Amino acid sequence: MYAIVEINGQQFKAEAGKKLFVHHMQNAEAGATVEFEKVLLVDKDGNITVGAPTVEGAKVVCEVVSGLVKGDKVLVFHKKRRKGYRKLNGHRQQFTELTIKEVVA
């Protein structure tokens, strides 16, 4: 059984026991339980239910493993040839790590 759920504007495939890295959630503390009710699709043993826009009564229950995880560093380099213009910018995205406990449909 799996579900497609929307978390912070992104869609994820949610299955019990799976780990997700979602965009940083401000008030998520480690060990807390979080429920997401924007379930867009549910597959229950081949029986697919598509929401319009969401599936009624369906939710995904998750546990916060870590409130703040930093992603890999991405370097952004700008250069204009023969002009002496060079600019280097680094970025590390912040994530929240979730473990999916169950999908209720």
C-alpha positions in Angstrom: 0.0 0.0 0.0 1.3 3.4 -0.9 0.0 7.0 -1.3 1.1 10.1 -3.1 1.1 12.9 -0.5 1.9 16.7 -0.8 4.3 18.0 1.8 5.4 21.6 1.7 4.5 22.0 -1.9 6.2 18.9 -3.1 4.7 15.4 -3.9 6.2 12.3 -2.4 5.4 8.6 -2.7 4.7 7.4 0.9 5.1 3.8 2.0 5.3 2.5 5.5 8.9 2.4 6.8 10.3 4.6 4.1 12.4 7.7 4.9 11.8 11.1 3.3 13.8 14.2 3.2 11.4 17.2 2.8 12.1 20.9 2.9 12.8 22.2 6.3 9.7 22.4 8.6 10.1 25.1 11.2 8.4 23.6 14.2 9.3 19.9 13.8 11.2 18.5 16.7 12.9 15.1 16.8 10.6 12.4 18.0 7.4 14.3 17.2 4.6 12.8 15.2 3.3 14.7 12.2 0.2 14.0 10.1 -0.3 15.0 6.5 -3.8 15.0 5.1 -3.2 16.3 1.5 -3.2 12.8 0.1 -3.6 12.9 -3.7 -3.7 9.2 -4.6 -4.0 5.9 -2.7 -3.1 2.4 -4.0 -4.5 -0.3 -1.8 -3.5 -3.7 -3.2 -4.1 -2.6 -6.8 -7.2 -0.7 -6.0 -6.3 2.9 -6.9 -8.3 5.9 -5.6 -7.5 9.3 -7.1 -8.6 12.4 -5.2 -10.3 15.4 -6.6 -8.2 17.2 -5.4 -7.6 15.1 -2.3 -8.8 11.7 -1.0 -11.3 12.1 1.8 -10.3 10.5 5.1 -6.8 9.6 4.0 -3.7 10.7 5.9 -0.1 9.8 6.3 1.4 9.6 9.8 5.1 10.3 10.1 7.7 10.6 12.8 10.4 13.3 12.7 13.8 11.6 12.9 15.8 14.8 12.7 14.5 18.4 12.6 17.4 19.8 10.6 19.6 18.0 8.1 21.8 19.9 5.7 22.1 18.7 2.1 25.2 18.7 -0.1 26.9 21.9 -1.0 26.1 23.3 -4.4 28.6 25.8 -5.9 27.2 28.4 -8.3 30.0 30.1 -10.4 29.4 33.1 -12.6 32.0 34.3 -15.1 32.1 36.7 -18.0 35.1 36.0 -20.2 37.7 38.7 -20.8 36.0 41.1 -18.4 37.6 40.0 -15.1 34.2 39.2 -13.6 34.0 36.1 -11.4 31.6 35.4 -8.6 31.3 32.2 -6.5 28.3 31.4 -4.4 27.7 28.4 -2.2 24.3 26.9 -1.0 23.3 24.1 1.3 19.6 23.2 1.4 18.0 22.5 4.8 15.9 19.4 5.1 13.8 17.6 7.7 14.1 13.8 7.9 10.9 11.9 8.3 10.1 8.2 8.7 6.6 7.1 7.6 4.8 5.1 10.2 1.6 4.3 8.4 -0.7 5.3 5.5 -4.4 5.5 6.6 -6.9 5.3 3.8 
